[in-house]
Amino acid sequence: MSTKAKKAPHPGKCMRQEAVALGDGRTLLIRPIQAADALPIAGTFHLLHEDEIRRRFLHPVKALSDDYLMRLTQPDPETDFVVVAAEPFEPGAALIGAVARLSLDDNGGRAEFGILVSHFVTGLGLGKILMDRLVEWCKEHHVRHLWGDVLDNNQTMLKLAESMGFTRESRHSEAGITRVVLTI
Ligand SMILES: CC(C)(COP(=O)(O)OP(=O)(O)OC[C@H]1O[C@@H](n2cnc3c(N)ncnc32)[C@H](O)[C@@H]1OP(=O)(O)O)[C@@H](O)C(=O)NCCC(=O)NCCS
């Protein structure tokens, strides 16, 4: 049996915590999600508009299940990465304004993203900052393609994706949904 110790994966630059001053005077922390964020996320989910939830999940969602919250807030570091924009307080006490997530596909070569910037902090640049952090994770983990499904009428996300170099993948199109893909 090999006695060679398994090398711990390097945390990577994308795991850093960074304070971001929003144009409206507020400061939020961009940081990886923590298990303690589950409670504030669950507790404020009802404050989101139906429409923004549908844009994120592509269908209505009434509440987040315990199982979903556990997988979201305790991501497997080998296959998942979740970054949040949070109030500058301890995890658990801080409200979460935005969440961006990626999950590796089964074969590991591609990752799917999902993002929700709540209406309390949209239009202030957080979407771009969080998407950039997902791309950074992909670079660090040699993931060549980042993709996501976006409702056809979600012009904000389609424009944001386009401005970052994502292209539309027509062969995957499902009625009402556009798949966007970034080759990294
Ligand atoms: C789409 C979304 C992530 C954008 O987040 P955001 O923080 O508002 O985005 P940013 O502030 O970084 O803006 C990105 C671009 O969109 C534009 N934009 C932002 N809000 C806009 C709005 N309400 N109307 C039109 N354009 C808008 C910005 O001007 C910016 O373009 P620019 O760089 O040319 O100025 C956010 O609206 C959201 O979470 N929506 C609900 C969930 C969703 O749609 N998820 C995507 C599918 S998984």
PDBQT file of the ligand as one rigid body, heavy atoms in Angstrom, charges set to zero:
ROOT
HETATM    1  C1  LIG A 201     -29.177  38.291 -14.683  1.00  0.00    +0.000 C 
HETATM    2  C2  LIG A 201     -28.565  38.773 -13.373  1.00  0.00    +0.000 C 
HETATM    3  C3  LIG A 201     -27.635  37.688 -12.837  1.00  0.00    +0.000 C 
HETATM    4  C4  LIG A 201     -27.766  40.055 -13.625  1.00  0.00    +0.000 C 
HETATM    5  O1  LIG A 201     -27.166  40.429 -12.419  1.00  0.00    +0.000 OA
HETATM    6  P1  LIG A 201     -26.734  41.960 -12.155  1.00  0.00    +0.000 P 
HETATM    7  O2  LIG A 201     -25.934  41.967 -10.904  1.00  0.00    +0.000 OA
HETATM    8  O3  LIG A 201     -27.906  42.828 -12.210  1.00  0.00    +0.000 OA
HETATM    9  O4  LIG A 201     -25.797  42.212 -13.405  1.00  0.00    +0.000 OA
HETATM   10  P2  LIG A 201     -24.727  43.355 -13.541  1.00  0.00    +0.000 P 
HETATM   11  O5  LIG A 201     -25.077  44.488 -12.647  1.00  0.00    +0.000 OA
HETATM   12  O6  LIG A 201     -23.387  42.733 -13.403  1.00  0.00    +0.000 OA
HETATM   13  O7  LIG A 201     -25.006  43.819 -15.003  1.00  0.00    +0.000 OA
HETATM   14  C5  LIG A 201     -24.648  43.045 -16.089  1.00  0.00    +0.000 C 
HETATM   15  C6  LIG A 201     -25.101  43.759 -17.318  1.00  0.00    +0.000 C 
HETATM   16  O8  LIG A 201     -26.518  43.722 -17.384  1.00  0.00    +0.000 OA
HETATM   17  C7  LIG A 201     -27.051  45.077 -17.447  1.00  0.00    +0.000 C 
HETATM   18  N1  LIG A 201     -28.216  45.102 -16.590  1.00  0.00    +0.000 N 
HETATM   19  C8  LIG A 201     -28.294  44.868 -15.280  1.00  0.00    +0.000 A 
HETATM   20  N2  LIG A 201     -29.559  44.983 -14.835  1.00  0.00    +0.000 NA
HETATM   21  C9  LIG A 201     -30.302  45.308 -15.922  1.00  0.00    +0.000 A 
HETATM   22  C10 LIG A 201     -31.680  45.552 -16.147  1.00  0.00    +0.000 A 
HETATM   23  N3  LIG A 201     -32.582  45.483 -15.151  1.00  0.00    +0.000 N 
HETATM   24  N4  LIG A 201     -32.096  45.836 -17.387  1.00  0.00    +0.000 NA
HETATM   25  C11 LIG A 201     -31.219  45.882 -18.407  1.00  0.00    +0.000 A 
HETATM   26  N5  LIG A 201     -29.893  45.667 -18.264  1.00  0.00    +0.000 NA
HETATM   27  C12 LIG A 201     -29.456  45.390 -17.049  1.00  0.00    +0.000 A 
HETATM   28  C13 LIG A 201     -25.972  45.952 -16.901  1.00  0.00    +0.000 C 
HETATM   29  O9  LIG A 201     -26.097  47.233 -17.475  1.00  0.00    +0.000 OA
HETATM   30  C14 LIG A 201     -24.718  45.237 -17.319  1.00  0.00    +0.000 C 
HETATM   31  O10 LIG A 201     -24.377  45.586 -18.630  1.00  0.00    +0.000 OA
HETATM   32  P3  LIG A 201     -23.100  46.519 -18.859  1.00  0.00    +0.000 P 
HETATM   33  O11 LIG A 201     -21.940  45.750 -18.312  1.00  0.00    +0.000 OA
HETATM   34  O12 LIG A 201     -23.094  46.669 -20.330  1.00  0.00    +0.000 OA
HETATM   35  O13 LIG A 201     -23.384  47.761 -18.089  1.00  0.00    +0.000 OA
HETATM   36  C15 LIG A 201     -29.691  39.102 -12.331  1.00  0.00    +0.000 C 
HETATM   37  O14 LIG A 201     -30.571  40.034 -12.896  1.00  0.00    +0.000 OA
HETATM   38  C16 LIG A 201     -30.459  37.902 -11.854  1.00  0.00    +0.000 C 
HETATM   39  O15 LIG A 201     -29.993  37.181 -10.977  1.00  0.00    +0.000 OA
HETATM   40  N6  LIG A 201     -31.655  37.619 -12.411  1.00  0.00    +0.000 N 
HETATM   41  C17 LIG A 201     -32.529  36.564 -11.924  1.00  0.00    +0.000 C 
HETATM   42  C18 LIG A 201     -31.938  35.176 -12.088  1.00  0.00    +0.000 C 
HETATM   43  C19 LIG A 201     -31.385  34.933 -13.476  1.00  0.00    +0.000 C 
HETATM   44  O16 LIG A 201     -31.826  35.513 -14.437  1.00  0.00    +0.000 OA
HETATM   45  N7  LIG A 201     -30.396  34.023 -13.581  1.00  0.00    +0.000 N 
HETATM   46  C20 LIG A 201     -29.800  33.680 -14.865  1.00  0.00    +0.000 C 
HETATM   47  C21 LIG A 201     -30.097  32.291 -15.303  1.00  0.00    +0.000 C 
HETATM   48  S1  LIG A 201     -29.266  31.076 -14.302  1.00  0.00    +0.000 SA
ENDROOT
TORSDOF 0
